[in-house]
Structures are given as C-alpha cells and as structure tokens.
Amino acid sequence: FEHALSKLEIAEENFQAAESRIRDTDIAEEMVNYLRLGLLEEAGIAMLTQANLKPETVLRILD
C-alpha cells in the first residue's frame, strides 16, 4: 500500500511540474505578443503623427 501511495505522490509531483512548465511557457508567449502589439501600436502612432505634420508644413510654406 505504501509503495502505491509513494508512486501516486511522485506522479502528482511530476504532473504539477509539467503543468507549471506549460503555464510558464504560455505566460512567456503572451508577454511576447503583448510587447509586439505595443511596438506596432507605437509605430502606428508615430506614422500618424508624421502624416499629420506634413499638412502643417505645407500650410506654413503657403503662408
């Protein structure tokens, strides 16, 4: 009986370790996606800012 209990405890520890590795991997992947989307957003804002500056430059030249 003790041998079977010991095997179950080891199996549970292995399961918890595997689950932890899976969760850690998912968190890392999501962090990469979050950072990638943040960079894309910043690049988009920078492009819009530059696009909005060009009409102002044209108006200054015309004045």
Secondary structure, 3 states (H helix, E strand, C coil): CHHHHHHHHHHHHHHHHHHHHHHHHHHHHHHHHHHHHHHHHHHHHHHHHHHHHHHHHHHHHHC
